[in-house]
């Protein structure tokens, strides 16, 4: 039997929340799973490449890929809204 719950769509202002995510990452409160981005893990490699290479919204005339940092920022905000804490 398949149970469906209501989907709660969110639209976060990631630019405004990025400092919060940066604070927690710099303090060691954001950890990635062991082995993420290892050789052969193409999605993990791409995520970490985007995450570590992100330094702003624009570089020259082209938009930087920001899927990974945006996803992390949204995940952190969602965690706070659901009373998860970063220690």
WOPE-V983523 format. One record per residue. N is the residue number from 1. RES is the residue in one small letter. SS is DSSP state (h for helix, s for strand, l for the rest). NEAR is the number of other C-alpha atoms within 12 Angstrom. D_CENTER is the distance of its C-alpha to the mean C-alpha in Angstrom with 2 decimals. Layout:
n->{N | N}
res->{RES | RES}
ss->{SS | SS}
near->{NEAR | NEAR}
d_center->{D_CENTER | D_CENTER}
This chain:
n->{1 | 2 | 3 | 4 | 5 | 6 | 7 | 8 | 9 | 10 | 11 | 12 | 13 | 14 | 15 | 16 | 17 | 18 | 19 | 20 | 21 | 22 | 23 | 24 | 25 | 26 | 27 | 28 | 29 | 30 | 31 | 32 | 33 | 34 | 35 | 36 | 37 | 38 | 39 | 40 | 41 | 42 | 43 | 44 | 45 | 46 | 47 | 48 | 49 | 50 | 51 | 52 | 53 | 54 | 55 | 56 | 57 | 58 | 59 | 60 | 61 | 62 | 63 | 64 | 65 | 66 | 67 | 68 | 69 | 70 | 71 | 72 | 73 | 74 | 75 | 76 | 77 | 78 | 79 | 80 | 81 | 82 | 83 | 84 | 85 | 86 | 87}
res->{x | x | x | x | x | x | x | x | x | x | x | x | x | x | x | x | x | x | x | x | x | x | x | x | x | x | x | x | x | x | x | x | x | x | x | x | x | x | x | x | x | x | x | x | x | x | x | x | x | x | x | x | x | x | x | x | x | x | x | x | x | x | x | x | x | x | x | x | x | x | x | x | x | x | x | x | x | x | x | x | x | x | x | x | x | x | x}
ss->{l | l | l | l | l | l | l | l | l | l | l | l | l | h | h | h | h | h | h | h | h | h | h | h | h | h | l | l | l | l | l | l | l | l | l | l | l | l | l | l | l | h | h | h | h | h | h | h | h | h | h | h | h | l | l | l | l | s | s | l | l | s | s | l | l | l | h | h | h | h | h | h | h | h | h | h | h | h | h | h | h | l | l | l | l | l | l}
near->{3 | 4 | 5 | 6 | 6 | 6 | 6 | 7 | 8 | 13 | 15 | 19 | 15 | 27 | 18 | 14 | 24 | 27 | 18 | 24 | 31 | 25 | 16 | 21 | 22 | 12 | 13 | 13 | 16 | 21 | 18 | 16 | 10 | 9 | 15 | 18 | 20 | 17 | 11 | 11 | 14 | 14 | 17 | 20 | 19 | 23 | 25 | 27 | 22 | 24 | 27 | 19 | 19 | 23 | 17 | 20 | 20 | 12 | 13 | 8 | 7 | 9 | 13 | 20 | 23 | 27 | 23 | 24 | 32 | 30 | 25 | 29 | 31 | 26 | 24 | 31 | 28 | 22 | 16 | 16 | 13 | 10 | 10 | 12 | 14 | 18 | 10}
d_center->{32.56 | 29.29 | 27.94 | 25.83 | 24.19 | 23.35 | 20.02 | 18.44 | 16.72 | 14.38 | 14.07 | 12.00 | 12.96 | 9.74 | 12.20 | 13.81 | 10.97 | 9.55 | 12.42 | 11.66 | 8.29 | 10.36 | 13.19 | 11.79 | 10.47 | 13.89 | 15.70 | 14.61 | 13.12 | 9.86 | 11.28 | 10.58 | 13.35 | 16.52 | 17.24 | 13.84 | 14.76 | 18.43 | 21.08 | 21.27 | 17.66 | 17.00 | 13.68 | 12.43 | 14.15 | 12.69 | 9.01 | 10.17 | 12.43 | 10.11 | 7.84 | 11.20 | 13.11 | 11.36 | 13.90 | 14.32 | 14.71 | 18.00 | 19.97 | 23.53 | 24.11 | 21.12 | 17.59 | 14.95 | 12.45 | 9.16 | 7.64 | 5.14 | 4.21 | 4.93 | 3.38 | 1.15 | 4.46 | 6.13 | 5.97 | 7.32 | 9.72 | 10.82 | 11.55 | 13.60 | 15.36 | 16.42 | 17.75 | 15.56 | 15.94 | 14.56 | 17.70}
